[in-house]
């Protein structure tokens, strides 16, 4: 009889342990989860906070998500909580179509792809980009960035940057201090009238350069400007005021 009681107790303990595991598993799978802000919808690895008339990034985004959708809101530069920077798993952030007038700070520290197009960004600081050492792809199209609004060497702080899109801004020259690993630079539809000889110094890995629709003349491109771009595969200079290809392309 003692043997039967011992066996029954053992089976009962195993039965309870089994169902406890099942219940906890289901709870973790189907419960809303504390890591998802109430203003958003979460479906790992995605956090959907887009098109919700938000003026700031919701509190409570935690590790475990990779893509953060925040586009088409009304988020301004004061709307980035400090703890957002420490969310280590987020790699892609969509922030286009908001009300940013400066390059934002406190973005997730391991962001690799960042969409900031269609804002009203006017200034870019070195400190802001220094926070994003793993950033590889940066979209800044359709903003209000001018040459004086870019702190010298700001883009160099993004040491991993490979793709930089600055189409449709107010730039009058190439920003000084581009990152060494840059492979593609789009600066079409700006107001660039002059390119200094040192503009592409140390950017020897550049493969694609788009400068269509600017104000370039033959005199506006310094001799030897492109001579160090030995890996360049595409150079677009349409819709400028050039009468002949720049040296050393001739």
N, C-alpha and C positions, 0 to 999 in steps of 0.2 A: 504493500500500500504506500509505503514511503517512496518507493521507486516511481509509482504512478503520479504521486503528488509532485515530485521533483520534475518529472517530465512535463506535466501540465503547466507548472510555473514557468519552465523554460520556454515552452511553446507560446504561452501567453505574453511573455516578455518580448519574444521575437515578433509576435503579431502586432503588439503596440509599437515597437520600433519601426516596423515596416510601414504602418499607416501614418505614423508621425512624419516619416521621411516623405511619403506621398503628399501629405497635406502641406508641408513646408515647401515642397517643390512647386505645387500648384499655386500656392500663395505668391511665390517669387515670380512665377510666370505670368500670372493674370492680374495681380494687383497693380494699381497705378504706379507705385514706387515713389519713394521720397525724392529720388534723383530727378524727377520730371516736374518742372514748374507748372503750376496750375494754369498759367496762361497759354501753355503750349501743348502739343501732342508729341509723344515720344514713341518711337518704334525703332529700337536699337538696330543699327548704330546711328539713327537719325533723330534730331530734335527739330520739330517743326514749330517755329515761332513767327513765321512770315505772315504778312497781311493781317495783322491784328491791332493796328493803330497804336503800337507800343511806342513809348517815348524813351524807354531804356531797356537794356537787356535784362530779362527776368532773373531774379535771384534763384539759387538752388540747382543750377546746372552742375552736375558732378561727373567724375570720371566714369568711363564706360561707353561714352558716345564719341563718334568720329566726325560727324557732319552736323553743322549748326546752321539752320536756315533762319535768317533774320531779315530778309529782304522785304522791300515795299512796306515799311513801317514809317514812323516819325522819330526815329532814334537820333538824338543829338550827342555831342561829344561828352556831355556830363552823364551819359547813360550807361557807363561801363563799370560795373562793380569790381573792386580790387580783386576779389577772390576768383573772378573769371580767369585771370591770368594763370592761376595754378591748376586749371583743369587740363591735365596732361595728355589726355587721349584724343582731344579734338584736333583734327588735321585740316579740315576744310570749313571755311566760314563765308556765308553769303550775306553781305550787308549792302547790296546795291539798292538804290531807290529809297534812301533815307535822308536825313537832314544834317549830315556831318559837314562841318566847315574846316576841320583839321583832321590830319591822320590820327585815328583813335589810338589810345593807349589801353593797357590792361587786356588786350586780346589774349586768347589761349596761347601759352608760350611755345607750343609745338606746332602751331599753324604752319601748314605747307602751301596751301592754296587760299588766297584771300581775294574776294570780290568786293570792290568798293566803288564800282562805276555808278554813274548817275546820281551822285551826291553834289555837294557844293564845296568840296574840299579845296582850300586855297593854300594851305601851308603843310609842309612835311618836315618834321624835326628828326635829327639824328637819334634822339632819345627814344622816340616812338619805334623806329625801325630796329634799334639795338635790342629791343625786347623780343624780336622775332628772328632768332639766329637760324632757324630751320626753314624759313620762308623760301619757297622755290618759284612760286607763280603769283604775280601781283597784278590785279586789274584795277586801273585808275582812269579808265576812259570816261569821257563826258563829265569832267569836273571843271573847276576854275583855277587850276594850278598854273601859276606863273613862275618865271625863272627866279624872281626875288623871293618867292614863297617857299622855295626848296633850300633848306639849309645845306651849305656846302659839305659834301661828303655823306649826306644822309643815306643815299642808296647803298653806299659802300658798307654801311653797318649791317645790312641784310646779306651776310656773307655767303649764304647758300642760294641767293636769287639767280634764277636762270631765265625766266620769262618776265618781262616788264612791259606793260601796255599802258601808254599815255596818250592814246588817240583822243582828239577833240578836247584839247585844253588850251591854255593861253601862253604856252612856253615860247620864248623868243630865242633860246639857245639850248644846247645839250647840257643837262645837269652835270656839274663837275663831280667826279668821283663815283663812277659806275662800278658795280661789283665785278670782280675779276672773272667769275664763272658765268657771266651773262652770255646767253646763247641767242636770245631774240629780244629785239627792242623795237617797239612800235611807237612812233612819234608823228604819225601822219595827222593832217588837219590841225596843225598848230600855227604859230606865227614865227617860226624859226627863219631868221634872215642871215645868220652868221654861225659858222661852225669853226671853232678854234682848233689849231693843230693838235693840241693835247686832249681834245674831247674824248678820244677813244684810247687813250694811253692805258696800257696794261689790260685792255679788254680783248685779248687776243683770241678768245674762244667764241667770239660773236659770229653767228652764222647767218642771221637774218636781220636786216635793218630796213625799216619802212619810214620814209621821210616824204611821202606824197603830200601834195596840197599844202606846202609851206611857202615861204617868201624868199627862197634861196635864189641867188644870182651866181654867175661865174665868179665874181669877186668875193662872194660871201663864204666860199669854201677855201680854207687855207691850204696851200700846197702840202702834200704829204699827209693829209687828214686821214686817209684810209689805208696808208701803206702798211701799218702793223696788223691790219685785219686779214691775216693770211687764211683764216678759216671761213671767211665770208662767202656765202653761197647765193644770197639774194640781197640786192640793194635797189630799193624802189624810190625813184626821184621824180615821178610824174607830177604834173600840175604845179611846177615851180617855174622860175624864169631863167632856166639854164639854156644856153645855146650849144654847149658841148659837154660830154661826160667829164667829170672832174678827174684830175690826176690822182693816183696812177692808173685810172681805168681807161685812159685813152690809149 
